[in-house]
Amino acid sequence: MNTRQTSRLRRLVTITAGLATAAIMLSGCLYAMIPEGATPRPSTTNAPDSDGVSADLLPFYEQTLDWTACDRGGAAFDCTYVTAPLDWEEPSEGTIELSVVRHQAAGQPMGSLLTNPGGPGASGRDFILDSVGYAVSADLADNYDVIGFDPRGVGDSTAVSCFDATEMDAYLYDIPAAPRGTDEWEAELTERNQAFADACEANSDGILPYVTTVNSARDMDLIRAVLGDTQLNYLGYSYGTFLGATYAELYPEKAGRLVLDGAIDPAVSGIDVGTTQALGFESALRAYMKNCLDSGSCPFNGTVDEAMADLGALLAAVDRTPLTNDDGRMLGADSLMTGIIAALYSQDSWGYLTQALDGALQGDPYTAFVLADFYNARENGSYLDNSSEAFRAYNCMDYPVEDDQAAQDAADARVAAGAPTIAPYWSGPDSCAVWPYPPTGTRGEIHASGAGPILVVGTTNDPATPYEWSAALAGQLEEGVLITRVGEGHTGYNKGNVCVDNAVDAYFLDDRVPDADLKCE
């Protein structure tokens, strides 16, 4: 069972634009990479910015970076590591390394543009190395040094480590022996969560209590400074919007041009996050189903309601009698739901969802496992990154413990009523209840007073970060401006909507802010 999908904290803002990036490969769309260009600069263009930094942090803020070429796919990149304090409150207690990649501007750069693809847990380094043309427009890549980095706990930075591949397969895919919803089922999943948490604590070299969004925002300020920028220019997707908004709240005077795409509402509780996402994915699933039925090649028929009921019957059938894959894994309802959700992040992947559902109806789980493996970053029996581990580490530290049974019951009722297809596979024991450290994060509005205009991009039928969250964050920010993309899929910038793309690029390139909230059909 995919235990990221069966937490009482629900999905807690899952993967993100990083997932949408990989949808490029799923859909077969190719995005042009920036051509080979300049050789790496040996160090930062400008002197590190240590203005106003306390004495105990000066060694970090005054470090000089050593860059090495790390070209990929015919495009020129350079890479380095930034040393950061493990504990920002006690900087003498140890250090971590942050992996940073730079795609240099074609000419004299306007400055650095930091990016984050979301997660929490997606690799910002690989996001730029693999898909800089997806992360930013060609105009931005020509005029900014585009920066990707792996946040603390992630990927090539000092990372969270938990299970090996065999253990992770069992954790994410094994089907519980006990019937769904029984006390025995709950106990089995809780035991798995405990084993996972114990492994993370044993294998992560003491970093777990410091893997938080607040600490990652402080790391971003350090990266800004050692790159020689006096202000942070930033483009964050999905979870990356929470990271960027947190930065603006902590360092409003250092906030330059910030764009937050596919926003998270920082004031929403963990319970409400899961509820809203369930409703968002159900809405996206219905939009997919209508498209499928209209295509003439759909494995379902009838009305959308009838087809959704048939899909529910399919999920119930594989829940009772899982399908055997060629590699011996069994496809139950949870893994099938993982594959469905993976495809809903991008309308370009809807064709793969049709293949997966048609295959499952014929007793063949192959394509459903392709989608589920893609979501879990699994390839040929190995895991390409530690996104599952980092995802859990951040969320268990960022979200306060919630022990309000009445609120949980109300949320369950909302999901059951508004997301009946998804509801049976959405909840389960709280995986963070057994995390080795108590959470330090809080939930509340972010105003970023004094930060200046911040653009927030929201897509009207975004399943992972529903549009209402973008509208809420734009309303909270002291100078938030909402750009609405009318459409399907997760995030809105650089997806072919000229209205959205022009507004974002004009903001970064010319400091032009829309006069009012902007709606892009």
Secondary structure, 3 states (H helix, E strand, C coil): CCCCCCCCCCCCCCCEHHHHHHHHHHHCCCCCCCCCCCCCCCCCCCCCCCCCCCHHHHHHHCCCCCCEECCECCECCEEEEEEEECCCCCHHHCEEEEEEEEECCCCCCCCEEEEECECCCCCHHHHHHHHHHHHCCHHHHHHCEEEEECCCECCCCCECCCCCHHHHHHHHHCCCCCCCCCHHHHHHHHHHHHHHHHHHHHHCCCCHHHCCHHHHHHHHHHHHHHCCCCCEEEEEECHHHHHHHHHHHHCHHHEEEEEEECCCCCCCCHHHHHHHHHHHHHHHHHHHHHHHHHHCCCCCCCCHHHHHHHHHHHHHHHHHCCEECCCCCEECHHHHHHHHHHHHCCHHHHHHHHHHHHHHHCCCCHHHHHHHHHHCCEECCEECCCHHHHHHHHHHHHCCCCCCHHHHHHHHHHHHHHCCCCHHHCCCCCHHHHCCCCCCCCCCCCCCCCCCCEEEEEEEECCCCCHHHHHHHHHHCCCEEEEEEEEECCCCCCCCCHHHHHHHHHHHHHCCCCCCCEEEC
